[in-house]
């Protein structure tokens, strides 16, 4: 892959993507054979909205955890830094632990939203008088009470998102125009950059893809020790959302866009705010073809 072309895709296209998706880190209880957690039920209801990208740490980081180099607590903090919101459904001992951890971290506290059943509102428990009260002191809106009812929980979360993000319920405009880029030192940034590269190149050998993303990442002087986590998480998200296909050709592994991934990029390109956008896209494609015959 030609480095100058990669830089052109990054500088002239990627940096002009207009984002209006919300990266939501959703914490709470885990389901089992006899019980479906409120977190899982809420996710199922919310993820129908294309403006929301909902993460579980276990979805994206299981492979890294298996290497024993990382622990779940470290990765949850890392994912929190890569999210616009951290929402905790207080329903299990694990979620109470997450609540305490994220409340004690200034970076994550600013993004923290807590969902609690109304029947616990006046409890004298440590949870209510400690972390919940502390969050309320910073911003009352970030503690959301709901009846023990899924419809009510969904409604209050929808109302919160609509009050915080003007574009959330706006059906006419799908992206927010303004100076807001999700850089490639974020999971979302790498997610979109990988999509763009595959759109222009059609297919990319897996090692070359890693090298291409790493090249821009290093050029921008982002933290080298975070690249592996970011890149792995972005790929996991692409697979999970059905954007990516992995094929084997002549003994080599290649990434390609799925049909869904292709149309996702087409939508993105429609909202890239640059002059002569179509001419620019065609110019990049011609450069790629020319580079292949050098």
Helices and strands as residue ranges (DSSP letters): H 3-8, I 9-13, G 14-16, E 22-27, H 38-46, E 52-55, H 57-65, H 72-81, E 85-89, H 93-103, H 106-109, E 112-117, G 118-120, H 126-127, I 128-132, H 133-138, G 140-142, E 143-146, H 150-164, H 187-201, E 203-205, H 206-219, G 224-226, H 227-240, E 244-249, E 252-257, H 259-270, H 277-292
